[in-house]
Amino acid sequence: MPGDDETHAVEAVLDAFHAAAAVADEARYLACLAPDAVFLGTAPAERWAGEEFRSFVRSIFEEGEGWTYVPSKRSVSVSDDGRTAWFDESLENEWYGTCRGTGVLRREDGSWSIGQYALSIPIPDEIAPTVVASIRGSG
């Protein structure tokens, strides 16, 4: 059964991923991703896979711009065979406020990489009907 070492290794990849994005370090950011990684952004059409996401990142980072999401709380689980991990994390962002990141990492050849990352903006239940109505009205 995987222990704290594997959990810490997964957390280190996620921390490196966020740190690289904050300074637009393309090489370090992309090194955290599996070659076929899928990234799901906050907008409905934001589903990028593999090279499509890498090209998007490159186009933003080459302008010297990145994005900063600071983790404030994270939960990581590792499969019994130690080859798959899944996580959820709370993130703070200047523009979006509190966000949630969820995803899956896989370990191949002794290294962890992000296979899927989904970024969302949690909506409190009390205001969800208003937000849904606004979304429906904007289409």
C-alpha positions in Angstrom: 0.0 0.0 0.0 1.4 3.4 -1.0 2.5 5.7 1.8 3.3 9.3 2.6 6.3 9.3 0.2 4.0 8.8 -2.8 1.5 11.4 -1.6 4.4 13.9 -1.1 5.7 13.1 -4.6 2.3 13.7 -6.1 2.0 17.0 -4.2 5.4 18.0 -5.4 4.3 17.6 -9.0 1.2 19.7 -8.4 3.2 22.4 -6.6 5.7 22.5 -9.5 2.9 22.7 -12.0 1.4 25.8 -10.2 4.8 27.4 -9.6 5.8 27.1 -13.2 2.5 28.6 -14.4 3.0 31.6 -12.1 6.3 32.5 -13.8 5.4 31.3 -17.4 8.1 28.6 -17.3 6.9 26.6 -20.2 9.5 23.8 -20.0 8.9 23.2 -16.3 5.1 23.4 -16.6 4.8 21.0 -19.5 7.2 18.6 -17.8 4.5 18.1 -15.2 2.1 16.8 -17.8 1.8 13.4 -19.4 2.2 13.6 -23.2 -1.6 12.9 -23.7 -2.8 15.0 -20.8 -6.2 16.6 -20.9 -6.9 20.0 -19.3 -10.4 21.1 -18.6 -10.7 24.8 -18.1 -13.5 26.9 -16.5 -15.3 27.7 -19.8 -17.6 25.1 -21.4 -15.4 24.8 -24.6 -12.1 24.5 -22.7 -11.1 20.9 -23.2 -7.6 20.6 -24.5 -5.8 17.3 -25.1 -2.1 16.6 -25.7 -0.4 18.8 -28.2 -3.4 21.1 -28.4 -3.0 22.1 -24.8 0.8 22.4 -25.1 0.3 24.8 -28.1 -2.1 26.9 -26.0 0.3 27.1 -23.1 3.2 27.9 -25.5 1.2 30.8 -27.0 0.5 32.3 -23.6 3.9 31.7 -22.0 5.9 33.0 -24.9 4.3 36.4 -24.3 5.8 36.2 -20.7 2.4 35.8 -19.2 1.4 33.0 -16.8 -1.3 32.5 -14.3 -1.2 32.2 -10.6 -3.3 29.7 -8.6 -2.2 29.2 -5.0 -3.2 26.0 -3.4 -4.8 26.4 0.0 -6.1 22.9 0.8 -5.4 19.6 -1.0 -6.5 16.0 -0.7 -4.5 13.2 -2.5 -5.3 9.5 -2.8 -3.0 6.9 -4.3 -4.1 3.6 -5.7 -3.1 0.4 -3.9 -0.7 -0.5 -6.7 1.0 3.0 -6.5 0.5 3.8 -10.2 -2.5 6.2 -10.1 -3.3 9.1 -7.9 -6.3 11.4 -7.8 -6.7 14.7 -6.0 -8.8 17.7 -5.3 -7.4 21.1 -4.2 -8.7 24.5 -3.3 -6.9 27.3 -5.1 -6.9 31.1 -4.8 -6.7 33.2 -8.0 -6.7 37.0 -8.2 -9.3 37.1 -11.0 -11.5 34.1 -10.2 -11.2 34.0 -6.4 -11.6 30.6 -4.9 -11.3 27.8 -7.5 -11.1 24.0 -7.4 -8.7 21.8 -9.2 -9.3 18.1 -9.6 -7.5 15.5 -11.5 -5.5 12.3 -12.0 -1.8 11.6 -12.1 -0.1 8.4 -13.2 3.3 7.0 -12.3 5.3 5.7 -15.2 9.0 4.8 -15.0 9.1 6.0 -11.4 7.8 9.5 -12.2 4.4 11.1 -11.6 2.8 13.2 -14.3 -0.6 14.8 -14.6 -2.9 12.9 -16.9 -6.0 15.1 -16.4 -6.5 18.4 -14.7 -9.9 20.1 -14.3 -10.2 23.6 -13.1 -13.6 24.8 -11.8 -15.2 27.7 -9.9 -17.3 26.3 -7.1 -20.7 28.0 -6.9 -22.5 28.1 -3.5 -25.9 26.4 -3.7 -27.7 29.5 -2.5 -26.7 31.4 -5.7 -26.6 28.5 -8.1 -30.1 29.2 -9.6 -29.1 32.8 -10.4 -25.8 31.7 -12.0 -27.6 29.0 -14.0 -30.2 31.5 -15.2 -27.4 33.9 -16.2 -25.6 31.2 -18.1 -28.7 30.1 -19.9 -29.5 33.7 -20.8 -26.1 34.4 -22.3 -26.3 31.7 -24.9 
